């Protein structure tokens, strides 16, 4: 997995993991990046479910013309 092979959401998640606390040395940054990729790999199923959920919500929002749709999620 490389930075180019992941989507925008995953890159945002990667940044969240890497920059959770301030960094002082480059080696620490490198280690955090590798650890974050391992975390993303391990949580791949979670990220796929999140992506499906977002697509579902966008589809429902379009179907109801931008009106309230949350009640449709649980039908």
MOPAC internal coordinates of N, CA, C and O (Angstrom, degrees):
PM7 1SCF
backbone

  N    0.0000 0     0.00 0     0.00 0    0    0    0
  C    1.4477 1     0.00 0     0.00 0    1    0    0
  C    1.5255 1   108.00 1     0.00 0    2    1    0
  O    1.2310 1   120.65 1   -49.78 1    3    2    1
  N    1.3318 1   116.35 1   130.22 1    3    2    1
  C    1.4556 1   121.23 1   176.43 1    5    3    2
  C    1.5126 1   108.90 1  -120.20 1    6    5    3
  O    1.2310 1   120.63 1   -12.24 1    7    6    5
  N    1.3188 1   116.40 1   167.76 1    7    6    5
  C    1.4569 1   120.66 1   179.71 1    9    7    6
  C    1.5215 1   110.98 1   -60.78 1   10    9    7
  O    1.2310 1   120.13 1   147.84 1   11   10    9
  N    1.3341 1   117.35 1   -32.16 1   11   10    9
  C    1.4603 1   120.62 1  -179.92 1   13   11   10
  C    1.5215 1   112.63 1   -75.56 1   14   13   11
  O    1.2310 1   119.85 1   158.57 1   15   14   13
  N    1.3236 1   117.90 1   -21.43 1   15   14   13
  C    1.4611 1   120.50 1  -175.99 1   17   15   14
  C    1.5245 1   113.26 1   -88.85 1   18   17   15
  O    1.2310 1   119.83 1   178.43 1   19   18   17
  N    1.3271 1   117.92 1    -1.57 1   19   18   17
  C    1.4562 1   119.74 1   178.99 1   21   19   18
  C    1.5186 1   109.45 1  -109.60 1   22   21   19
  O    1.2310 1   120.71 1   -23.64 1   23   22   21
  N    1.3117 1   116.24 1   156.36 1   23   22   21
  C    1.4489 1   121.63 1  -177.19 1   25   23   22
  C    1.5198 1   113.32 1   -81.15 1   26   25   23
  O    1.2310 1   121.93 1    -1.72 1   27   26   25
  N    1.3276 1   113.90 1   178.28 1   27   26   25
  C    1.4647 1   120.60 1  -178.26 1   29   27   26
  C    1.5235 1   111.76 1   -60.78 1   30   29   27
  O    1.2310 1   120.53 1   138.20 1   31   30   29
  N    1.3386 1   116.60 1   -41.80 1   31   30   29
  C    1.4682 1   119.39 1  -179.72 1   33   31   30
  C    1.5149 1   111.26 1   -63.21 1   34   33   31
  O    1.2310 1   120.78 1   137.61 1   35   34   33
  N    1.3333 1   116.11 1   -42.39 1   35   34   33
  C    1.4562 1   119.47 1   179.84 1   37   35   34
  C    1.5215 1   111.03 1   -65.93 1   38   37   35
  O    1.2310 1   120.08 1   142.41 1   39   38   37
  N    1.3485 1   117.45 1   -37.59 1   39   38   37
  C    1.4681 1   119.93 1   177.84 1   41   39   38
  C    1.5239 1   110.49 1   -63.42 1   42   41   39
  O    1.2310 1   120.51 1   139.93 1   43   42   41
  N    1.3257 1   116.64 1   -40.07 1   43   42   41
  C    1.4569 1   119.92 1   176.82 1   45   43   42
  C    1.5148 1   111.46 1   -63.07 1   46   45   43
  O    1.2310 1   121.06 1   137.68 1   47   46   45
  N    1.3270 1   115.58 1   -42.32 1   47   46   45
  C    1.4668 1   120.84 1   177.84 1   49   47   46
  C    1.5238 1   110.28 1   -64.28 1   50   49   47
  O    1.2310 1   120.76 1   140.08 1   51   50   49
  N    1.3300 1   116.15 1   -39.92 1   51   50   49
  C    1.4635 1   121.66 1   178.05 1   53   51   50
  C    1.5285 1   109.98 1   -59.81 1   54   53   51
  O    1.2310 1   120.29 1   133.70 1   55   54   53
  N    1.3268 1   117.05 1   -46.30 1   55   54   53
  C    1.4644 1   120.56 1   178.43 1   57   55   54
  C    1.5223 1   111.41 1   -60.72 1   58   57   55
  O    1.2310 1   120.81 1   139.45 1   59   58   57
  N    1.3277 1   116.06 1   -40.55 1   59   58   57
  C    1.4583 1   120.24 1   179.65 1   61   59   58
  C    1.5222 1   110.90 1   -60.09 1   62   61   59
  O    1.2310 1   120.74 1   138.02 1   63   62   61
  N    1.3190 1   116.18 1   -41.98 1   63   62   61
  C    1.4731 1   120.43 1  -179.68 1   65   63   62
  C    1.5319 1   110.72 1   -70.23 1   66   65   63
  O    1.2310 1   120.58 1   134.05 1   67   66   65
  N    1.3243 1   116.50 1   -45.95 1   67   66   65
  C    1.4680 1   121.16 1  -174.14 1   69   67   66
  C    1.5296 1   111.69 1   -67.92 1   70   69   67
  O    1.2310 1   120.44 1   137.81 1   71   70   69
  N    1.3173 1   116.77 1   -42.19 1   71   70   69
  C    1.4643 1   119.81 1  -173.45 1   73   71   70
  C    1.5269 1   113.21 1  -101.36 1   74   73   71
  O    1.2310 1   120.10 1  -151.01 1   75   74   73
  N    1.3226 1   117.41 1    28.99 1   75   74   73
  C    1.4663 1   121.39 1   179.89 1   77   75   74
  C    1.5305 1   111.06 1   -60.16 1   78   77   75
  O    1.2310 1   120.24 1   146.61 1   79   78   77
  N    1.3217 1   117.14 1   -33.39 1   79   78   77
  C    1.4691 1   122.10 1   174.25 1   81   79   78
  C    1.5278 1   107.76 1  -133.79 1   82   81   79
  O    1.2310 1   119.86 1   -23.38 1   83   82   81
  N    1.3133 1   117.87 1   156.62 1   83   82   81
  C    1.4752 1   120.76 1  -179.71 1   85   83   82
  C    1.5275 1   112.11 1   -59.42 1   86   85   83
  O    1.2310 1   121.49 1   -32.09 1   87   86   85
  N    1.3279 1   114.76 1   147.91 1   87   86   85
  C    1.4624 1   121.78 1   179.45 1   89   87   86
  C    1.5245 1   109.72 1  -105.84 1   90   89   87
  O    1.2310 1   121.18 1   -31.74 1   91   90   89
  N    1.3219 1   115.35 1   148.26 1   91   90   89
  C    1.4568 1   119.50 1   178.61 1   93   91   90
  C    1.5194 1   113.19 1  -118.34 1   94   93   91
  O    1.2310 1   120.06 1   153.26 1   95   94   93
  N    1.3413 1   117.49 1   -26.74 1   95   94   93
  C    1.4670 1   119.77 1  -178.63 1   97   95   94
  C    1.5240 1   110.30 1  -132.50 1   98   97   95
  O    1.2310 1   121.07 1   -28.33 1   99   98   97
  N    1.3273 1   115.56 1   151.67 1   99   98   97
  C    1.4627 1   121.83 1  -176.90 1  101   99   98
  C    1.5223 1   111.50 1   -63.90 1  102  101   99
  O    1.2310 1   119.81 1   141.79 1  103  102  101
  N    1.3105 1   117.97 1   -38.21 1  103  102  101
  C    1.4652 1   120.51 1  -179.83 1  105  103  102
  C    1.5209 1   111.45 1   -60.03 1  106  105  103
  O    1.2310 1   120.77 1   143.49 1  107  106  105
  N    1.3145 1   116.14 1   -36.51 1  107  106  105
  C    1.4602 1   120.32 1   177.89 1  109  107  106
  C    1.5304 1   110.42 1   -65.82 1  110  109  107
  O    1.2310 1   120.66 1   140.80 1  111  110  109
  N    1.3293 1   116.34 1   -39.20 1  111  110  109
  C    1.4655 1   120.74 1   177.34 1  113  111  110
  C    1.5183 1   110.50 1   -61.61 1  114  113  111
  O    1.2310 1   120.50 1   133.56 1  115  114  113
  N    1.3269 1   116.65 1   -46.44 1  115  114  113
  C    1.4652 1   121.42 1   179.30 1  117  115  114
  C    1.5200 1   110.98 1   -59.33 1  118  117  115
  O    1.2310 1   120.38 1   134.10 1  119  118  117
  N    1.3149 1   116.88 1   -45.90 1  119  118  117
  C    1.4677 1   121.23 1   179.94 1  121  119  118
  C    1.5240 1   110.98 1   -62.26 1  122  121  119
  O    1.2310 1   120.51 1   137.82 1  123  122  121
  N    1.3257 1   116.64 1   -42.18 1  123  122  121
  C    1.4645 1   119.87 1   179.26 1  125  123  122
  C    1.5206 1   111.94 1   -64.80 1  126  125  123
  O    1.2310 1   120.36 1   142.33 1  127  126  125
  N    1.3270 1   116.91 1   -37.67 1  127  126  125
  C    1.4729 1   120.11 1   178.69 1  129  127  126
  C    1.5209 1   110.14 1   -63.11 1  130  129  127
  O    1.2310 1   119.94 1   133.26 1  131  130  129
  N    1.3386 1   117.72 1   -46.74 1  131  130  129
  C    1.4633 1   120.90 1   179.01 1  133  131  130
  C    1.5326 1   111.03 1   -62.49 1  134  133  131
  O    1.2310 1   120.59 1   138.46 1  135  134  133
  N    1.3135 1   116.49 1   -41.54 1  135  134  133
  C    1.4668 1   120.92 1   178.46 1  137  135  134
  C    1.5293 1   110.54 1   -64.35 1  138  137  135
  O    1.2310 1   120.41 1   139.03 1  139  138  137
  N    1.3234 1   116.82 1   -40.97 1  139  138  137
  C    1.4610 1   121.09 1   179.55 1  141  139  138
  C    1.5259 1   111.02 1   -64.01 1  142  141  139
  O    1.2310 1   120.03 1   138.53 1  143  142  141
  N    1.3472 1   117.56 1   -41.47 1  143  142  141
  C    1.4679 1   119.77 1   176.66 1  145  143  142
  C    1.5263 1   110.74 1   -62.01 1  146  145  143
  O    1.2310 1   120.20 1   139.95 1  147  146  145
  N    1.3182 1   117.23 1   -40.05 1  147  146  145
  C    1.4682 1   120.09 1   176.80 1  149  147  146
  C    1.5239 1   110.60 1   -61.65 1  150  149  147
  O    1.2310 1   120.59 1   138.91 1  151  150  149
  N    1.3280 1   116.47 1   -41.09 1  151  150  149
  C    1.4647 1   120.83 1   178.52 1  153  151  150
  C    1.5203 1   110.79 1   -63.22 1  154  153  151
  O    1.2310 1   120.52 1   135.42 1  155  154  153
  N    1.3370 1   116.60 1   -44.58 1  155  154  153
  C    1.4684 1   120.26 1   179.84 1  157  155  154
  C    1.5219 1   110.54 1   -63.47 1  158  157  155
  O    1.2310 1   120.55 1   137.97 1  159  158  157
  N    1.3275 1   116.55 1   -42.03 1  159  158  157
  C    1.4751 1   118.99 1   176.99 1  161  159  158
  C    1.5200 1   111.37 1   -59.32 1  162  161  159
  O    1.2310 1   120.54 1   136.36 1  163  162  161
  N    1.3296 1   116.58 1   -43.64 1  163  162  161
  C    1.4663 1   121.31 1  -178.23 1  165  163  162
  C    1.5212 1   111.58 1   -67.60 1  166  165  163
  O    1.2310 1   120.49 1   149.12 1  167  166  165
  N    1.3267 1   116.67 1   -30.88 1  167  166  165
  C    1.4645 1   121.13 1  -176.93 1  169  167  166
  C    1.5263 1   112.33 1  -100.81 1  170  169  167
  O    1.2310 1   120.10 1  -161.26 1  171  170  169
  N    1.3087 1   117.41 1    18.74 1  171  170  169
  C    1.4702 1   121.91 1  -176.12 1  173  171  170
  C    1.5294 1   111.32 1   -52.42 1  174  173  171
  O    1.2310 1   119.83 1   138.49 1  175  174  173
  N    1.3145 1   117.92 1   -41.51 1  175  174  173
  C    1.4551 1   121.46 1   179.97 1  177  175  174
  C    1.5211 1   111.92 1   -62.44 1  178  177  175
  O    1.2310 1   120.64 1   141.20 1  179  178  177
  N    1.3150 1   116.38 1   -38.80 1  179  178  177
  C    1.4583 1   120.75 1   179.04 1  181  179  178
  C    1.5220 1   109.54 1   -63.59 1  182  181  179
  O    1.2310 1   120.27 1   133.86 1  183  182  181
  N    1.3330 1   117.09 1   -46.14 1  183  182  181
  C    1.4582 1   120.84 1  -178.60 1  185  183  182
  C    1.5243 1   111.73 1   -64.37 1  186  185  183
  O    1.2310 1   120.21 1   143.58 1  187  186  185
  N    1.3271 1   117.20 1   -36.42 1  187  186  185
  C    1.4668 1   120.05 1   177.20 1  189  187  186
  C    1.5263 1   110.74 1   -65.77 1  190  189  187
  O    1.2310 1   119.97 1   140.62 1  191  190  189
  N    1.3304 1   117.67 1   -39.38 1  191  190  189
  C    1.4686 1   120.35 1   177.76 1  193  191  190
  C    1.5235 1   111.16 1   -66.52 1  194  193  191
  O    1.2310 1   120.38 1   141.22 1  195  194  193
  N    1.3228 1   116.88 1   -38.78 1  195  194  193
  C    1.4603 1   120.58 1   177.19 1  197  195  194
  C    1.5198 1   110.21 1   -62.20 1  198  197  195
  O    1.2310 1   120.54 1   135.17 1  199  198  197
  N    1.3244 1   116.57 1   -44.83 1  199  198  197
  C    1.4657 1   121.24 1   179.12 1  201  199  198
  C    1.5258 1   110.87 1   -61.17 1  202  201  199
  O    1.2310 1   119.88 1   135.02 1  203  202  201
  N    1.3348 1   117.83 1   -44.98 1  203  202  201
  C    1.4629 1   121.11 1   178.75 1  205  203  202
  C    1.5241 1   111.11 1   -61.90 1  206  205  203
  O    1.2310 1   120.48 1   139.59 1  207  206  205
  N    1.3372 1   116.68 1   -40.41 1  207  206  205
  C    1.4528 1   121.57 1   179.84 1  209  207  206
  C    1.5269 1   110.75 1   -62.81 1  210  209  207
  O    1.2310 1   120.40 1   137.12 1  211  210  209
  N    1.3265 1   116.83 1   -42.88 1  211  210  209
  C    1.4666 1   120.57 1   179.44 1  213  211  210
  C    1.5297 1   110.38 1   -64.27 1  214  213  211
  O    1.2310 1   120.07 1   136.91 1  215  214  213
  N    1.3152 1   117.47 1   -43.09 1  215  214  213
  C    1.4637 1   121.04 1   178.33 1  217  215  214
  C    1.5239 1   110.16 1   -62.01 1  218  217  215
  O    1.2310 1   120.28 1   137.12 1  219  218  217
  N    1.3268 1   117.07 1   -42.88 1  219  218  217
  C    1.4655 1   121.46 1   178.39 1  221  219  218
  C    1.5268 1   110.65 1   -60.11 1  222  221  219
  O    1.2310 1   120.30 1   134.20 1  223  222  221
  N    1.3201 1   117.03 1   -45.80 1  223  222  221
  C    1.4681 1   121.33 1  -179.71 1  225  223  222
  C    1.5232 1   111.25 1   -64.08 1  226  225  223
  O    1.2310 1   120.08 1   138.38 1  227  226  225
  N    1.3205 1   117.44 1   -41.62 1  227  226  225
  C    1.4661 1   120.35 1   178.36 1  229  227  226
  C    1.5248 1   111.40 1   -64.56 1  230  229  227
  O    1.2310 1   120.41 1   138.87 1  231  230  229
  N    1.3184 1   116.82 1   -41.13 1  231  230  229
  C    1.4547 1   121.32 1   178.43 1  233  231  230
  C    1.5202 1   111.01 1   -62.20 1  234  233  231
  O    1.2310 1   120.45 1   132.42 1  235  234  233
  N    1.3331 1   116.75 1   -47.58 1  235  234  233
  C    1.4661 1   120.32 1   178.63 1  237  235  234
  C    1.5236 1   111.44 1   -62.50 1  238  237  235
  O    1.2310 1   120.24 1   139.18 1  239  238  237
  N    1.3119 1   117.15 1   -40.82 1  239  238  237
  C    1.4612 1   121.17 1   178.98 1  241  239  238
  C    1.5302 1   110.16 1   -60.30 1  242  241  239
  O    1.2310 1   120.34 1   137.35 1  243  242  241
  N    1.3264 1   116.96 1   -42.65 1  243  242  241
  C    1.4690 1   120.92 1   177.49 1  245  243  242
  C    1.5219 1   111.36 1   -65.41 1  246  245  243
  O    1.2310 1   120.22 1   139.23 1  247  246  245
  N    1.3232 1   117.18 1   -40.77 1  247  246  245
  C    1.4640 1   121.17 1  -178.12 1  249  247  246
  C    1.5208 1   112.68 1   -64.18 1  250  249  247
  O    1.2310 1   119.76 1   147.35 1  251  250  249
  N    1.3218 1   118.06 1   -32.65 1  251  250  249
  C    1.4702 1   120.80 1  -178.73 1  253  251  250
  C    1.5254 1   111.77 1   -99.64 1  254  253  251
  O    1.2310 1   120.61 1  -167.47 1  255  254  253
  N    1.3186 1   116.44 1    12.53 1  255  254  253
  C    1.4502 1   120.67 1   175.54 1  257  255  254
  C    1.5247 1   114.15 1    67.05 1  258  257  255
  O    1.2310 1   119.86 1  -147.47 1  259  258  257
  N    1.3247 1   117.88 1    32.53 1  259  258  257
  C    1.4488 1   121.98 1   177.26 1  261  259  258
  C    1.5178 1   114.74 1    84.44 1  262  261  259
  O    1.2310 1   120.63 1  -179.21 1  263  262  261
  N    1.3354 1   116.41 1     0.79 1  263  262  261
  C    1.4736 1   118.91 1   179.07 1  265  263  262
  C    1.5323 1   109.52 1   -80.70 1  266  265  263
  O    1.2310 1   121.24 1     1.08 1  267  266  265
  N    1.3220 1   115.24 1  -178.92 1  267  266  265
  C    1.4675 1   120.35 1   179.48 1  269  267  266
  C    1.5241 1   110.30 1   -59.07 1  270  269  267
  O    1.2310 1   120.62 1   -43.76 1  271  270  269
  N    1.3332 1   116.42 1   136.24 1  271  270  269
  C    1.4552 1   120.62 1  -177.69 1  273  271  270
  C    1.5175 1   113.08 1  -139.28 1  274  273  271
  O    1.2310 1   120.12 1   175.43 1  275  274  273
  N    1.3337 1   117.38 1    -4.57 1  275  274  273
  C    1.4684 1   119.60 1  -174.16 1  277  275  274
  C    1.5327 1   112.22 1   -56.94 1  278  277  275
  O    1.2310 1   120.34 1   145.62 1  279  278  277
  N    1.3320 1   116.95 1   -34.38 1  279  278  277
  C    1.4538 1   119.38 1  -179.29 1  281  279  278
  C    1.5337 1   111.00 1   -63.35 1  282  281  279
  O    1.2310 1   119.67 1   155.83 1  283  282  281
  N    1.3175 1   118.23 1   -24.17 1  283  282  281
  C    1.4625 1   122.06 1   179.98 1  285  283  282
  C    1.5369 1   111.85 1   -74.58 1  286  285  283
  O    1.2310 1   120.14 1   160.41 1  287  286  285
  N    1.3037 1   117.34 1   -19.59 1  287  286  285
  C    1.4658 1   121.02 1  -178.08 1  289  287  286
  C    1.5218 1   111.92 1   -67.36 1  290  289  287
  O    1.2310 1   120.10 1   154.70 1  291  290  289
  N    1.3045 1   117.41 1   -25.30 1  291  290  289
  C    1.4669 1   120.95 1  -173.09 1  293  291  290
  C    1.5145 1   112.79 1  -108.73 1  294  293  291
  O    1.2310 1   120.43 1  -164.03 1  295  294  293
  N    1.3144 1   116.78 1    15.97 1  295  294  293
  C    1.4650 1   120.50 1  -179.98 1  297  295  294
  C    1.5088 1   110.52 1   -88.03 1  298  297  295
  O    1.2310 1   120.10 1   180.00 1  299  298  297

